[in-house]
Amino acid sequence: MDAVLLGLALIGAVQVIAVCVDLFRGIRKHLLRTRMDLKTRYGSSGTGDLWAVVTGGAGGIGRAYAMELAGAGFNLVVIDKDEKGLLSMKSALDGKVQVETIAFEFAELGAMEGFTKLEKLVGDAAAGKDVAILVNNVAEFQHKKLVDADWPYVLRASNVNAHSYAAMAKLLVPGFAKRSEQSGARSAVINVGTCAAEPWNPRFQFAIYGATKAYTHILSSSLREVHSKHVDVLTAVPRQTETEMNPAGYMFTVQPAQHAKAVVDQLGYEAETYGPLIHCLEYNLRFKYRFFGLFDSYVQRCNLSKNVGLVQKYEKRA
């Protein structure tokens, strides 16, 4: 009996230590640690301006990433299908950094001709530039159940949410390796996934969106495994962030600028992040320290009407 009690005490002690370590890491990550000097970390000796490429950057989270990197001194190549949004972004940054825009519909990647077109557009825009950061962010939300979706709807989701990330990595990562070999400079890739792509996170009826974005998580970890010698690969996992794509107003919702700042603050340190402190807390309370699942059940009940409302909003748009 004494041995059993001792064993239980040891298990409890280990759990307490684990919680304390998590708490310390969280405080350090969100409250104590300062952002790296990104131009120093990713700059090449003897070169001038640094550039970042952002996909889906005309609005929402992508625009927030672009603004955050512009604030850190990076010039931008922004790719999006929304030409008005691209013009608005360029105007907002006029006189602050250089901005080049590419109007491209990532759904075209379902055919070789689409990839060839993107390859030329990106190649022309990047020519002669020291491109150091890629933000793979472009995505579209799918609100239909799989059984209700026609096949073009599914294919579009795959091309925009998944293959776009592989295409951009294929186009830019070789250049990152080359600049490392030539100057020793590091580069960075931020792949923007979603909590809906995680197996433990409820998805309501948004299976197509979650499944296509799960592609991002695996691709990101694989790029890190292969290229970490010269590239910092960070998987960003947005939770509830209010954008035109996600206007539902869930619990713990943050604004795009909050998310982007928190992620860029962690670039060079972390391999994966939810971004803001509130989203890290939400994840831990719902899925790691579960308290018999009570908190997760409560959040799901509160968010159910928001899921239904989100579907209704998309149906009205259609």
C-alpha positions in Angstrom: 0.0 0.0 0.0 2.8 2.4 0.8 4.4 1.7 -2.6 1.1 2.5 -4.3 0.8 5.8 -2.5 4.4 6.6 -3.2 3.8 5.9 -6.9 0.7 8.1 -7.0 2.6 10.9 -5.2 5.4 10.7 -7.8 2.9 10.8 -10.7 1.3 13.8 -9.1 4.6 15.5 -8.6 5.6 15.0 -12.2 2.3 16.5 -13.3 2.7 19.5 -11.1 6.2 20.0 -12.4 4.9 19.7 -16.0 2.3 22.4 -15.4 4.9 24.7 -13.8 7.2 24.2 -16.7 4.3 25.0 -19.2 3.4 28.1 -17.1 7.0 29.3 -17.1 7.4 28.8 -20.8 4.1 30.6 -21.5 5.1 33.6 -19.4 8.5 33.8 -21.1 7.1 33.3 -24.6 4.3 35.9 -24.3 5.4 38.4 -21.7 9.2 38.3 -21.2 10.9 37.4 -24.5 11.6 40.2 -27.0 11.2 39.9 -30.8 14.3 39.1 -32.7 15.8 41.7 -35.0 14.3 40.2 -38.1 16.5 42.2 -40.5 19.6 41.1 -38.7 18.5 37.5 -38.5 17.5 37.2 -42.2 19.7 39.8 -43.8 22.6 38.9 -46.1 25.9 40.7 -45.5 26.6 43.3 -48.2 23.0 43.3 -49.5 20.5 46.1 -49.4 16.7 45.9 -49.0 15.1 42.7 -47.8 11.8 41.5 -49.2 8.9 39.3 -48.0 6.3 37.5 -50.1 2.8 37.3 -48.7 0.0 35.3 -50.3 -3.6 36.2 -49.7 -2.3 39.5 -48.4 -5.0 41.9 -49.7 -7.2 41.6 -46.6 -7.7 39.8 -43.3 -4.9 38.0 -41.6 -2.7 38.1 -44.7 -2.9 41.9 -44.8 -2.0 42.0 -41.1 1.1 39.9 -41.7 2.1 42.2 -44.5 1.7 45.3 -42.4 3.6 43.7 -39.5 6.6 42.8 -41.8 6.5 46.3 -43.4 6.7 47.7 -39.9 9.8 45.6 -39.4 11.4 47.1 -42.5 10.7 44.5 -45.2 9.6 45.4 -48.7 6.6 43.4 -49.9 5.5 41.3 -52.8 1.8 40.6 -52.1 -0.2 38.1 -54.1 -4.0 38.0 -54.1 -7.0 37.7 -56.5 -8.6 40.9 -54.9 -7.1 43.6 -57.1 -9.0 46.4 -55.2 -7.6 45.1 -51.9 -4.1 45.0 -53.4 -4.4 48.6 -54.5 -5.7 49.6 -51.0 -2.7 47.9 -49.3 -0.2 49.5 -51.7 -1.7 52.9 -51.0 -1.7 52.4 -47.2 2.1 51.6 -47.4 3.0 54.3 -49.8 6.2 56.0 -48.8 7.0 53.5 -46.0 8.3 50.4 -47.9 8.3 49.2 -51.5 5.3 47.2 -52.4 4.8 45.1 -55.6 1.5 43.3 -56.2 0.5 40.2 -58.2 -3.1 39.6 -59.1 -3.5 35.8 -59.2 -6.3 33.3 -58.7 -4.8 30.4 -56.8 -7.7 28.1 -57.9 -5.8 28.0 -61.3 -3.2 25.7 -59.7 -5.5 22.8 -60.6 -3.8 22.8 -64.0 -0.2 22.9 -65.1 -0.9 26.1 -67.0 -1.9 27.8 -63.7 1.4 26.8 -62.0 3.4 27.9 -65.0 1.6 31.3 -64.9 2.3 31.7 -61.1 5.9 30.7 -61.7 6.5 33.4 -64.2 4.6 36.1 -62.1 6.6 35.3 -59.0 9.9 34.9 -60.9 9.5 38.3 -62.5 8.5 40.0 -59.2 11.4 38.4 -57.3 14.1 39.0 -59.9 17.0 41.0 -58.5 15.4 41.1 -55.0 16.7 39.6 -51.8 13.6 37.7 -50.8 14.0 36.4 -47.2 10.5 35.6 -45.9 7.5 33.8 -47.4 4.2 34.0 -45.7 1.9 31.3 -47.0 -1.5 32.5 -46.0 -4.0 32.4 -48.9 -7.2 30.4 -48.0 -10.9 30.3 -48.6 -13.5 29.0 -46.2 -15.8 26.1 -47.1 -19.1 26.1 -45.2 -20.8 23.2 -47.0 -20.9 19.7 -45.7 -18.9 17.3 -47.8 -22.0 15.4 -48.9 -23.6 18.6 -50.1 -20.6 20.0 -52.0 -20.2 19.5 -55.7 -16.8 18.3 -56.9 -15.6 21.7 -58.3 -16.2 23.1 -54.8 -13.9 20.4 -53.3 -11.2 20.9 -56.0 -11.2 24.6 -55.5 -10.7 24.1 -51.8 -7.7 21.8 -52.5 -6.1 24.1 -54.9 -6.5 27.3 -52.9 -6.0 26.0 -49.4 -3.5 23.3 -50.0 -1.6 23.2 -53.3 -1.0 27.0 -53.2 1.3 26.4 -50.2 3.3 23.7 -52.0 3.5 25.8 -55.1 4.9 28.8 -53.3 7.4 26.7 -51.3 8.5 25.0 -54.5 9.1 28.4 -56.1 10.9 30.2 -53.3 12.6 27.6 -50.9 15.3 26.7 -53.5 16.2 30.4 -53.5 16.4 30.4 -49.7 18.8 27.5 -49.9 20.9 29.3 -52.5 21.2 32.5 -50.5 22.2 30.5 -47.4 25.0 28.8 -49.4 26.2 32.1 -50.8 26.0 34.4 -47.8 25.1 32.2 -44.8 21.9 34.1 -44.4 18.8 32.4 -43.0 15.3 32.8 -44.5 11.9 32.1 -43.0 8.6 30.5 -44.0 5.4 31.2 -42.1 2.7 28.7 -43.1 -0.7 29.7 -41.8 -2.9 26.8 -40.9 -6.0 26.7 -38.7 -7.3 25.1 -35.5 -10.0 23.5 -37.7 -7.2 21.3 -39.1 -6.3 19.7 -35.8 -7.9 16.4 -35.0 -8.9 17.4 -31.4 -10.6 20.6 -32.4 -14.3 20.4 -33.3 -15.1 21.4 -36.9 -18.9 21.5 -36.9 -19.7 20.8 -40.6 -16.5 22.5 -42.0 -14.7 19.2 -42.9 -13.5 20.3 -46.3 -11.9 23.5 -44.9 -10.3 21.6 -42.0 -9.0 18.8 -44.2 -7.5 21.0 -46.9 -5.8 23.2 -44.3 -4.4 20.1 -42.5 -2.2 19.7 -45.7 -0.5 22.9 -44.5 0.5 21.5 -41.1 2.1 18.4 -42.6 3.8 20.3 -45.4 5.1 22.8 -42.9 6.6 20.2 -40.5 8.2 18.5 -43.5 9.8 21.7 -44.7 11.2 22.2 -41.2 12.6 18.7 -41.1 14.4 19.0 -44.4 15.4 22.7 -44.6 15.8 23.8 -41.0 19.6 24.2 -41.6 18.9 27.4 -43.5 15.2 28.2 -43.1 13.1 29.0 -40.0 9.7 27.3 -40.7 6.9 28.5 -38.4 3.4 26.9 -38.5 0.9 29.5 -37.4 -2.4 28.1 -36.2 -5.0 30.9 -36.0 -7.9 30.2 -33.7 -10.8 32.6 -33.7 -9.7 35.7 -35.6 -12.2 38.2 -37.0 -12.0 38.7 -40.7 -14.3 38.9 -43.7 -13.7 35.2 -44.1 -14.6 34.5 -40.5 -17.1 37.1 -39.2 -18.9 34.9 -36.7 -17.7 36.5 -33.4 -16.8 33.3 -31.5 -15.5 33.3 -27.9 -11.9 34.4 -27.5 -12.0 36.2 -30.9 -9.0 38.5 -31.6 -8.3 40.9 -34.5 -5.9 40.1 -37.4 -3.3 42.6 -36.2 -3.2 40.9 -32.7 -2.7 37.5 -34.3 0.0 38.7 -36.8 2.0 40.6 -34.2 2.1 37.6 -31.9 3.2 35.2 -34.6 5.9 37.5 -36.0 7.1 38.1 -32.4 7.7 34.3 -32.2 9.4 33.9 -35.6 12.9 32.4 -35.2 12.0 31.0 -31.7 9.1 28.6 -32.2 8.2 25.8 -34.6 4.4 26.1 -34.1 2.2 28.7 -32.4 -1.4 29.8 -31.9 -0.2 33.3 -31.7 -1.7 35.5 -29.0 -1.7 34.6 -25.3 -5.5 34.2 -25.1 -5.4 31.5 -27.8 -2.6 29.6 -26.2 -4.6 29.7 -22.9 -7.8 28.5 -24.7 -6.0 25.6 -26.3 -4.5 24.5 -23.0 -7.7 24.7 -21.0 -9.8 23.0 -23.6 -7.5 20.3 -24.9 -4.4 19.8 -22.7 -5.6 20.3 -19.1 -9.1 19.2 -19.8 -10.8 19.3 -16.4 -13.0 16.3 -17.5 -13.8 18.2 -20.7 -16.1 20.6 -18.9 -14.6 23.8 -20.3 -14.4 22.5 -23.8 -18.1 21.5 -23.6 -19.0 24.9 -22.4 -17.1 26.6 -25.2 -18.7 24.3 -27.8 -22.2 25.1 -26.5 -21.5 28.8 -26.6 -20.0 28.7 -30.1 -22.7 26.5 -31.7 -25.0 29.4 -32.6 -21.9 31.2 -34.1 -21.3 28.2 -36.3 -24.9 28.2 -37.5 -24.7 31.9 -38.0 -21.5 31.6 -40.0 -23.2 29.2 -42.4 -26.2 31.5 -42.8 -23.9 34.4 -43.6 -22.2 32.4 -46.3 -25.5 31.2 -47.7 -26.6 34.9 -48.0 -23.3 35.7 -49.8 -23.9 32.9 -52.3 
